[in-house]
């Protein structure tokens, strides 16, 4: 049977072991427990995927002209790389080897904001309208006078805030109708996810399964095919660009295959780097 390969691949990452969620034994976020073999993340927007297998060859050489006499092969490697058009916070966490933190009442996350506020008739600057019910961080507020074009023309320095969210500056009093650019932070307990990259945490190991289609030459029928890497180490590397022109960023995952046991293999079965299954029926 001969077949052609062109279809995209849908991929799922599954756990290679159980995670208690306690201490340093966690995946994605602390406190979340995982069973062995549990799906962690589905990828259904891939642009491309490639599998590369290599082996190193060394030779015994000798005689006239020093020709190659015998070959030995070893150091077999399999690398699976795929490029995703879209990324989730969970995907970015896996790719960067980062913690995923959800804002909560016990772990609030600071969010930076800025806004231009008009000074009222009495020279008072009220931040209530721009807060929208958020909690203001009162010790990190700075202001600048801006002109009609939005350009900064004067630095006001650090602001003092009272209990009613009215602010003043020690440099000088504010004048009615002045436009003030306020640079400030709010604390949020909901609606924020933080991908926290630390120097001591790296991307982990996953059981990878991919579903695609192979087209049979004899009748043009598309056959379901499955790619399996039982023990894949995700390389801790990412690169994405932010630009208003050109093609949007894509997100590349590279997985190094290590020997592992396929789901369903009986005990004692030889460990495998990679498996390809073609469903002929």
Buried (B, 14 or more C-beta within 10 A) or exposed (E): EEBEEEEBBBBBBBBBEBBEBEEEEBBBBBEEEBEEEEEBBEBEBBEEBEBEEEEEEEEEEEEEEEEEEEEEEEEEEBBBBBBBEBBBBBBBBBBBBBBBBBBEEEEBBBBEBEEEBEBEEEEEBBBEEBBEEBEBBBEEBBBBBBEEEEEEEEEBEEBEBEEEBBBBBEEEEBEEEBBBBBBBBBBBBEEBBBBBBEEEBEBBBBBBBBBBBBBBEEEEEBBEBBBBBBBBBBBBEBEEEEEEEEEEBBBBBBBBBBEBBBEEBEEEEEEBBBBEEEEEE
